[in-house]
Amino acid sequence: MSLHQFTEAWEPWGTHPAGAEIVLCIAGAMTLHQELVDGTTVTVTPAVGDYAINPPGAWHTADVDGQATALFITAGMGTQHRPQ
């Protein structure tokens, strides 16, 4: 579990092959971009109190307009990153 505050887009894409990740927006808003393992793409825009789930193996990143704070519950083993 971790808490992060953002003032700009997340630089890298990330994936967590060991399990799903819950992203709970606790301040501001963000646009979460996901590339699912079947090749489809999904865009989710959680606002305060909303959450999104990054499924296992889904590459994800986010754009932030202004400022946002999110709580992450992550199955972190095997986490990988790639440039945005």
C-alpha positions in Angstrom: 0.0 0.0 0.0 1.3 3.5 -0.8 0.0 7.1 -1.1 1.3 9.4 -3.8 0.5 13.0 -4.8 0.9 14.0 -8.4 1.2 17.3 -10.2 1.9 16.0 -13.7 1.4 12.8 -15.7 3.0 9.6 -14.5 6.3 9.3 -16.5 6.5 5.5 -16.9 3.9 2.9 -17.7 3.8 0.1 -15.1 2.5 -3.4 -14.9 2.0 -5.8 -11.9 1.9 -9.4 -13.2 1.4 -10.9 -9.7 -2.1 -9.4 -9.1 -4.5 -6.5 -9.5 -3.8 -3.0 -8.3 -6.5 -0.8 -6.7 -6.1 2.9 -7.3 -8.3 5.0 -5.0 -8.4 8.8 -5.8 -8.5 10.7 -2.6 -8.0 14.3 -4.0 -8.2 15.9 -7.4 -8.8 13.7 -10.5 -6.8 11.7 -13.0 -7.2 9.9 -16.3 -6.0 6.4 -16.0 -4.9 4.6 -19.3 -4.8 0.8 -19.4 -3.5 -1.6 -22.0 -5.1 -4.9 -21.1 -3.4 -8.3 -21.7 -5.9 -9.0 -24.6 -4.7 -5.9 -26.4 -7.7 -3.7 -25.7 -7.3 -0.2 -24.2 -9.4 1.4 -21.5 -9.5 4.9 -20.1 -11.0 5.5 -16.7 -11.4 8.9 -15.0 -11.6 8.4 -11.2 -12.5 11.5 -9.2 -12.4 11.9 -5.4 -13.8 8.8 -3.7 -13.7 6.7 -6.9 -11.4 3.8 -7.6 -10.1 1.9 -10.6 -8.6 -1.6 -10.8 -5.5 -2.3 -12.9 -5.9 -6.0 -13.7 -2.9 -8.3 -13.4 -0.5 -7.8 -16.3 -2.3 -4.6 -17.6 0.1 -1.8 -18.5 -1.1 1.5 -17.1 -0.2 5.1 -16.7 -2.2 8.3 -15.9 -2.5 11.9 -16.9 -3.2 14.5 -14.1 -4.7 17.9 -14.7 -3.6 20.0 -11.8 -3.0 17.9 -8.8 -4.2 14.5 -7.6 -3.6 12.2 -4.7 -4.1 8.4 -4.9 -3.9 5.5 -2.5 -2.5 2.4 -4.2 -3.0 -1.2 -3.1 -0.6 -3.2 -5.2 0.5 -6.8 -5.7 4.0 -5.5 -6.3 6.1 -8.6 -6.9 7.4 -8.6 -10.5 6.4 -5.0 -11.2 7.8 -3.7 -14.5 8.1 -0.3 -16.0 8.5 1.1 -19.6 8.8 4.7 -20.9 5.5 6.5 -21.7 
